[in-house]
């Protein structure tokens, strides 16, 4: 029974740590970018997800258009 509780505690701590680092990265991202930049990136990502903007793959060292 003790082992089961330890796993639950470990899982809860892992989730909390991951959530914390996600929030820290989000805060840093918001500090280093303007609202317009974030909106442009979100629009670009949405267009790509909807298939409105083609995804171009390039090999390292090759020239892309």
C-alpha angles and dihedrals in degrees: 000000000000091000092053091052091048090054090050091050091047091049092049092049091048091053091048093050093048091048091049094051091046091054092046091052091047091051091049091048091051091050095051100044133055123236090250091055092050092048092049091051091047091050091048091050092048092050090050092048091051092049094246093119119046120234112232119205120203130185117232110272095019123114116246124206 
